[in-house]
Amino acid sequence: MTRVLHILDHSLPLHSGYTFRTRAILKSLQAKGVEVRGITGARHVAEGPATETVEDLTFHRVGDAPGGPPVLREWREIEQLRHGIEQLAREWRPDVIHAHSPALCGMAGLRAARRLDIPFVYEIRAFWEDAAVGNGTGTEGSLKYRLTRALENRVVAGADAVFTICRGLRDDLVARGHDGAKIGLSPNGVDLTLFGDPPPRDDALAGKIGIGKGPVIGFIGSFYDYEGLDDLIAAMPLLRERHPGAQLLLVGGGPMDDSLRRQAVPLADAVVFTGRVPHSEVERYYSLVDVLAYPRKKSRLTDLVTPLKPLEAMAERKIVAASDVGGHRELIEDGVTGKLFPPDDPAAIAAALADFIDARAEWPAMRDRGRAHVAASHDWGRNVERYLGVYQELLGRERVEGLPAPFRTAETEG
């Protein structure tokens, strides 16, 4: 049985889009007969034992954050994680080391894999220098930005195989001069076994938090500036001119929370904030929403990276509307599986949402098409086979009949 060790920034029991994608990958590999374990470095901040089992997945932890000035501190972090990987690998003896971005994890995994003579796969979920710009913690073109990009280039060049979660990231790497023949796609996906028919509207919850008959526009996730929630709030007065009962339901929290609440003060009952809610309760809030909206601002980050939330909404047979940026265009076909509207333009957002609500007779067919799209292109039960083909080629084993050749998918041809 093949054993694969996954190198991770953080993992369950923490909840984030990163950890949910990791869980889906590891569970899907397990279902295909692959033994998996994960190892996290200093950025996993949850309390817990050195070896932890969560949802039948085993994770190993490596040390606290090392000290020192910038750059030296990050290099110490890489070396600390590398040492932990090597120590675990000598005990557990994995066949493949599979590291997931950021590049700190990638470099630790690459160095360990070369010292142990084990095939190395690197997976990029986002360019973290661009994510830092989007989160307001970095500046494009700064020294830290350029160093992070250079480190990632080294990891990509040294890896035996590379995956990205979307075409935008892959195309950017190829434009930098990396070999496209070794860069495949592992798109964001969902475990369709977790998504059935949408739950009925939770009227008790609606009454408790002040949600009326709607239409209800909703966002469930983290409140970062690049998500464009300020534009969505600014669109609400214009939307209510055509649909007076329209409300905006914002579920979650994050760096923009206070700013968004201040912005929404004049809108009284038009905008409802719930704060963060337990993951087990999220489906109740989904039940109150007519249209899930994702108004991401246009930036390098949002043009290159595909989000997970719209796929989860389509899997739940919910209607989705999103800004017309590159990451959304990879997931949503305008007028077919959802609605795309101009980014960074509250008036245009309001007009598009109002027209979309007026056309709600078309929603049932759109729900079905959205669910079918997720099943065909974003179901982890199928997507995981992309990994299996690459693992087997790297290990020089006889191919299993029916598995795809590495990277030879519709997304990478042509």
C-alpha positions as CSV (number, residue, x, y, z in Angstrom):
1,M,0.0,0.0,0.0
2,T,1.3,3.4,-1.0
3,R,2.1,5.8,1.9
4,V,2.1,9.6,1.3
5,L,3.2,12.1,3.9
6,H,1.6,15.6,3.5
7,I,3.4,18.7,4.6
8,L,1.0,21.3,5.8
9,D,0.9,24.9,7.1
10,H,-1.9,24.0,9.6
11,S,-4.6,21.3,9.8
12,L,-7.6,20.1,11.7
13,P,-8.8,20.6,14.4
14,L,-8.5,24.2,13.1
15,H,-11.2,25.2,10.7
16,S,-10.4,27.1,7.5
17,G,-10.7,26.7,3.8
18,Y,-7.1,25.3,3.9
19,T,-7.9,22.6,6.4
20,F,-11.2,21.6,4.8
21,R,-9.4,21.1,1.4
22,T,-6.7,19.1,3.2
23,R,-9.4,16.9,4.9
24,A,-11.1,16.3,1.6
25,I,-7.8,15.3,-0.1
26,L,-6.7,12.9,2.7
27,K,-10.1,11.3,3.1
28,S,-10.4,10.8,-0.7
29,L,-6.9,9.2,-0.8
30,Q,-7.8,6.9,2.1
31,A,-10.9,5.8,0.2
32,K,-8.6,4.8,-2.7
33,G,-6.4,2.7,-0.4
34,V,-3.6,5.1,0.1
35,E,-2.1,5.5,3.6
36,V,-1.8,9.1,4.6
37,R,-0.4,11.2,7.4
38,G,0.1,15.0,7.8
39,I,2.8,17.0,9.5
40,T,2.6,20.7,10.4
41,G,5.2,23.2,11.3
42,A,5.3,26.2,13.6
43,R,2.3,27.9,11.9
44,H,-0.1,25.4,13.4
45,V,-1.1,27.3,16.5
46,A,-3.8,25.0,18.0
47,E,-3.1,23.3,21.3
48,G,-2.7,19.6,21.2
49,P,-0.4,16.6,21.5
50,A,2.7,16.0,19.3
51,T,0.7,13.3,17.4
52,E,-3.0,13.9,17.0
53,T,-5.8,12.0,15.4
54,V,-8.7,14.1,14.2
55,E,-11.6,12.5,12.2
56,D,-9.5,9.4,11.8
57,L,-6.6,11.4,10.2
58,T,-3.2,11.4,11.9
59,F,-1.2,14.6,12.2
60,H,2.3,15.1,13.6
61,R,3.3,18.5,15.1
62,V,6.8,20.1,14.9
63,G,7.9,22.6,17.5
64,D,7.1,26.2,18.3
65,A,7.9,29.2,16.2
66,P,11.7,29.8,16.2
67,G,13.0,33.3,17.0
68,G,15.4,35.6,15.2
69,P,15.2,38.5,12.7
70,P,13.2,38.2,9.4
71,V,14.6,35.8,6.8
72,L,16.8,34.0,9.4
73,R,13.6,33.2,11.4
74,E,11.9,31.8,8.3
75,W,15.0,29.7,7.4
76,R,15.1,28.3,11.0
77,E,11.4,27.4,10.5
78,I,12.2,25.6,7.3
79,E,15.0,23.6,8.9
80,Q,12.9,22.8,12.0
81,L,10.2,21.4,9.8
82,R,12.7,19.6,7.6
83,H,14.2,17.9,10.6
84,G,10.7,16.8,11.8
85,I,9.8,15.4,8.4
86,E,13.0,13.4,8.2
87,Q,12.6,12.0,11.7
88,L,9.0,10.9,11.0
89,A,9.9,9.6,7.5
90,R,12.6,7.3,9.0
91,E,9.9,5.8,11.4
92,W,6.9,5.7,9.1
93,R,8.7,5.3,5.7
94,P,6.5,7.1,3.2
95,D,6.7,6.4,-0.5
96,V,6.0,10.1,-1.5
97,I,6.3,13.4,0.2
98,H,3.5,15.8,-0.9
99,A,3.9,19.4,0.4
100,H,1.2,22.0,0.2
101,S,1.9,25.8,0.0
102,P,3.1,28.1,1.4
103,A,6.7,27.8,0.1
104,L,8.1,27.4,3.6
105,C,6.4,24.0,3.7
106,G,7.5,23.4,0.2
107,M,11.2,24.1,0.8
108,A,11.2,22.0,4.0
109,G,9.6,19.1,2.1
110,L,11.9,19.4,-0.9
111,R,15.0,19.4,1.3
112,A,13.8,16.4,3.3
113,A,12.8,14.5,0.1
114,R,16.2,15.0,-1.5
115,R,18.1,13.9,1.6
116,L,15.8,10.8,1.9
117,D,15.7,10.1,-1.8
118,I,11.9,10.1,-1.9
119,P,9.8,11.5,-4.8
120,F,8.5,15.0,-4.0
121,V,5.2,16.6,-5.1
122,Y,4.4,20.3,-4.4
123,E,0.9,21.7,-4.5
124,I,0.2,25.5,-4.7
125,R,-3.2,26.7,-3.4
126,A,-2.4,30.4,-3.8
127,F,0.7,32.5,-4.2
128,W,1.1,33.6,-0.5
129,E,2.8,36.9,-1.4
130,D,-0.3,37.9,-3.3
131,A,-2.5,36.6,-0.5
132,A,-0.6,38.8,1.9
133,V,-1.3,41.8,-0.3
134,G,-5.0,40.9,-0.4
135,N,-5.1,40.5,3.3
136,G,-3.5,43.8,3.9
137,T,-0.4,42.3,5.5
138,G,2.0,42.8,2.6
139,T,2.9,45.1,-0.3
140,E,3.3,44.1,-3.9
141,G,7.0,44.4,-5.0
142,S,8.3,44.6,-1.4
143,L,11.4,42.7,-0.4
144,K,9.3,40.2,1.5
145,Y,7.1,39.8,-1.6
146,R,10.1,39.2,-3.9
147,L,11.8,36.8,-1.5
148,T,8.6,34.7,-1.1
149,R,8.2,34.5,-4.8
150,A,11.8,33.5,-5.3
151,L,11.5,30.8,-2.7
152,E,8.5,29.4,-4.4
153,N,10.2,29.4,-7.7
154,R,13.0,27.3,-6.2
155,V,10.6,24.8,-4.8
156,V,8.7,24.5,-8.1
157,A,11.9,24.1,-10.1
158,G,13.1,21.3,-7.7
159,A,9.9,19.4,-7.4
160,D,9.3,16.1,-9.3
161,A,5.7,17.2,-10.0
162,V,3.6,20.2,-9.2
163,F,-0.1,20.8,-8.8
164,T,-2.0,24.0,-8.7
165,I,-5.7,24.5,-7.8
166,C,-6.6,26.4,-11.0
167,R,-5.4,27.4,-14.4
168,G,-4.6,30.9,-13.4
169,L,-1.8,29.7,-11.0
170,R,-0.5,27.2,-13.5
171,D,-0.4,29.7,-16.4
172,D,1.5,32.2,-14.2
173,L,4.1,29.5,-13.4
174,V,4.5,28.7,-17.0
175,A,4.9,32.4,-17.9
176,R,7.8,32.5,-15.3
177,G,9.6,29.8,-17.3
178,H,8.7,26.7,-15.4
179,D,8.1,23.4,-17.3
180,G,4.4,23.1,-17.9
181,A,4.7,19.4,-18.6
182,K,5.2,18.7,-14.8
183,I,2.4,21.1,-13.6
184,G,-1.0,19.7,-13.3
185,L,-4.3,20.8,-11.9
186,S,-6.0,19.6,-8.8
187,P,-9.0,22.0,-8.7
188,N,-10.9,22.9,-5.6
189,G,-13.6,20.3,-5.0
190,V,-16.2,19.1,-2.6
191,D,-17.1,15.7,-1.1
192,L,-20.5,15.3,-2.7
193,T,-21.5,12.7,-0.1
194,L,-21.7,15.6,2.4
195,F,-24.2,17.6,0.3
196,G,-27.7,16.4,-0.3
197,D,-30.9,18.3,-0.9
198,P,-30.9,21.8,0.6
199,P,-32.5,22.0,4.1
200,P,-35.9,23.7,4.5
201,R,-35.8,27.3,5.6
202,D,-35.2,27.6,9.3
203,D,-38.0,30.0,10.2
204,A,-37.1,29.9,13.9
205,L,-33.5,31.1,13.1
206,A,-34.8,33.7,10.7
207,G,-37.0,35.2,13.4
208,K,-34.3,35.1,16.0
209,I,-31.8,37.1,13.9
210,G,-34.2,39.4,12.1
211,I,-34.4,37.9,8.6
212,G,-37.7,38.6,6.8
213,K,-39.2,37.2,3.6
214,G,-36.4,38.6,1.5
215,P,-35.1,38.2,-1.1
216,V,-32.0,37.5,1.0
217,I,-28.5,38.0,-0.3
218,G,-25.9,36.1,1.7
219,F,-22.2,35.7,2.3
220,I,-20.8,33.1,4.6
221,G,-17.0,33.2,5.1
222,S,-14.1,35.3,6.2
223,F,-14.3,39.1,6.1
224,Y,-11.1,40.1,4.2
225,D,-10.8,43.3,2.2
226,Y,-10.4,41.5,-1.1
227,E,-13.8,39.8,-0.6
228,G,-15.5,43.1,-1.6
229,L,-18.2,43.0,1.1
230,D,-18.0,46.8,1.4
231,D,-19.2,47.0,-2.2
232,L,-22.0,44.6,-1.5
233,I,-23.2,46.7,1.5
234,A,-23.0,49.8,-0.7
235,A,-25.2,48.1,-3.3
236,M,-28.0,47.4,-0.8
237,P,-29.8,50.8,-0.9
238,L,-29.9,50.6,-4.7
239,L,-31.1,47.0,-4.6
240,R,-33.9,47.9,-2.2
241,E,-35.2,50.5,-4.6
242,R,-36.3,47.7,-6.8
243,H,-36.8,45.0,-4.1
244,P,-37.7,46.8,-0.9
245,G,-37.6,43.7,1.2
246,A,-34.1,42.7,0.2
247,Q,-31.7,42.0,3.0
248,L,-28.0,41.1,3.2
249,L,-27.0,38.3,5.6
250,L,-23.3,38.3,6.6
251,V,-22.1,35.2,8.4
252,G,-18.6,35.1,9.7
253,G,-15.9,37.5,10.8
254,G,-12.4,38.7,10.0
255,P,-10.2,41.8,9.7
256,M,-12.9,43.9,8.0
257,D,-15.6,43.1,10.6
258,D,-15.6,46.4,12.5
259,S,-15.3,48.5,9.3
260,L,-18.2,46.7,7.7
261,R,-20.4,47.1,10.8
262,R,-19.7,50.8,10.9
263,Q,-20.6,51.1,7.2
264,A,-23.8,49.3,7.7
265,V,-25.1,51.4,10.6
266,P,-27.3,53.6,8.4
267,L,-28.9,50.6,6.7
268,A,-30.9,49.5,9.8
269,D,-32.5,46.1,9.1
270,A,-31.1,45.8,5.6
271,V,-27.9,44.2,6.7
272,V,-27.7,41.5,9.4
273,F,-24.4,40.4,10.9
274,T,-24.3,37.1,12.9
275,G,-20.6,36.9,13.8
276,R,-18.8,33.6,13.5
277,V,-21.0,30.5,13.9
278,P,-20.0,26.9,14.7
279,H,-19.3,24.9,11.5
280,S,-22.0,22.5,12.5
281,E,-24.6,25.3,12.4
282,V,-23.6,26.8,9.0
283,E,-26.2,24.8,7.1
284,R,-29.0,26.5,9.1
285,Y,-27.8,29.9,7.8
286,Y,-27.5,28.6,4.2
287,S,-31.2,27.8,4.4
288,L,-32.1,31.5,4.9
289,V,-30.3,32.7,1.8
290,D,-31.8,33.1,-1.7
291,V,-28.6,34.2,-3.5
292,L,-25.0,33.5,-2.2
293,A,-23.0,36.5,-3.3
294,Y,-19.2,36.6,-3.8
295,P,-18.2,40.2,-4.7
296,R,-14.4,39.8,-4.8
297,K,-12.5,42.9,-5.8
298,K,-10.4,42.6,-8.9
299,S,-6.7,42.0,-8.1
300,R,-3.9,39.7,-9.0
301,L,-5.0,37.4,-6.1
302,T,-8.6,37.1,-7.2
303,D,-7.8,36.8,-10.9
304,L,-5.4,33.9,-10.3
305,V,-7.1,31.9,-7.4
306,T,-10.4,30.1,-7.3
307,P,-12.3,30.1,-4.1
308,L,-14.0,27.1,-2.5
309,K,-17.3,28.6,-1.3
310,P,-19.1,29.0,-4.6
311,L,-18.6,25.2,-5.2
312,E,-20.0,24.3,-1.8
313,A,-23.0,26.5,-2.5
314,M,-23.6,24.9,-5.9
315,A,-23.2,21.5,-4.4
316,E,-25.9,22.5,-1.9
317,R,-28.1,23.5,-4.9
318,K,-27.9,27.2,-3.9
319,I,-28.0,30.1,-6.4
320,V,-24.7,31.9,-6.7
321,A,-23.7,35.4,-8.0
322,A,-20.1,36.5,-8.1
323,S,-17.9,39.3,-9.4
324,D,-16.4,38.8,-12.9
325,V,-12.8,38.1,-11.9
326,G,-10.6,35.3,-13.2
327,G,-10.9,33.0,-10.2
328,H,-14.7,33.1,-10.5
329,R,-14.8,32.6,-14.2
330,E,-13.1,29.2,-13.8
331,L,-16.0,28.1,-11.6
332,I,-19.1,29.8,-12.8
333,E,-20.5,30.1,-16.3
334,D,-22.5,33.3,-16.5
335,G,-26.2,32.7,-17.0
336,V,-25.7,28.9,-16.9
337,T,-24.5,27.9,-13.5
338,G,-24.7,31.3,-11.8
339,K,-24.5,35.1,-12.4
340,L,-21.4,37.2,-12.9
341,F,-21.4,40.9,-12.2
342,P,-18.8,43.7,-12.6
343,P,-16.3,43.9,-9.7
344,D,-15.7,47.1,-7.7
345,D,-18.9,48.7,-8.8
346,P,-21.8,48.8,-6.2
347,A,-24.3,50.3,-8.7
348,A,-23.6,47.6,-11.2
349,I,-23.8,44.9,-8.5
350,A,-27.2,46.2,-7.4
351,A,-28.5,46.2,-11.0
352,A,-27.2,42.7,-11.7
353,L,-28.7,41.3,-8.5
354,A,-32.0,43.0,-9.1
355,D,-32.2,41.6,-12.6
356,F,-31.2,38.2,-11.2
357,I,-34.0,38.3,-8.6
358,D,-36.5,39.3,-11.3
359,A,-35.5,36.2,-13.3
360,R,-35.9,33.8,-10.4
361,A,-38.2,31.5,-12.5
362,E,-34.9,30.4,-14.1
363,W,-33.3,29.4,-10.8
364,P,-34.5,25.8,-10.5
365,A,-32.8,24.8,-13.8
366,M,-29.7,26.8,-12.8
367,R,-29.5,25.0,-9.5
368,D,-29.5,21.7,-11.3
369,R,-26.8,22.8,-13.8
370,G,-24.7,24.1,-10.9
371,R,-24.9,20.8,-9.0
372,A,-24.2,18.8,-12.2
373,H,-21.1,21.0,-12.9
374,V,-19.7,20.3,-9.5
375,A,-20.3,16.6,-9.8
376,A,-18.6,16.5,-13.2
377,S,-15.6,18.6,-12.5
378,H,-15.1,19.2,-8.8
379,D,-16.0,16.0,-6.9
380,W,-13.1,14.8,-4.8
381,G,-14.1,11.2,-5.5
382,R,-12.9,11.9,-9.1
383,N,-10.3,14.6,-8.6
384,V,-8.2,12.5,-6.3
385,E,-7.3,10.2,-9.2
386,R,-5.1,12.9,-10.6
387,Y,-2.8,12.4,-7.6
388,L,-2.8,8.6,-7.9
389,G,-1.6,8.7,-11.5
390,V,1.3,11.0,-10.6
391,Y,2.3,9.1,-7.5
392,Q,2.5,5.9,-9.5
393,E,4.5,7.4,-12.3
394,L,7.0,8.9,-9.8
395,L,7.3,5.5,-8.1
396,G,7.9,3.8,-11.4
397,R,5.1,1.3,-10.8
398,E,2.8,-0.3,-13.4
399,R,-0.1,1.9,-14.1
400,V,-3.5,0.9,-12.8
401,E,-6.0,0.5,-15.6
402,G,-8.4,3.4,-15.8
403,L,-6.3,6.0,-14.0
404,P,-5.5,9.1,-16.0
405,A,-2.0,9.8,-17.3
406,P,-0.4,12.5,-15.2
407,F,-1.7,15.9,-16.0
408,R,-3.4,14.8,-19.2
409,T,-6.7,16.5,-18.4
410,A,-8.9,18.8,-20.4
411,E,-7.7,21.7,-18.3
412,T,-4.0,21.2,-19.4
413,E,-4.3,20.3,-23.0
414,G,-4.2,22.9,-25.7
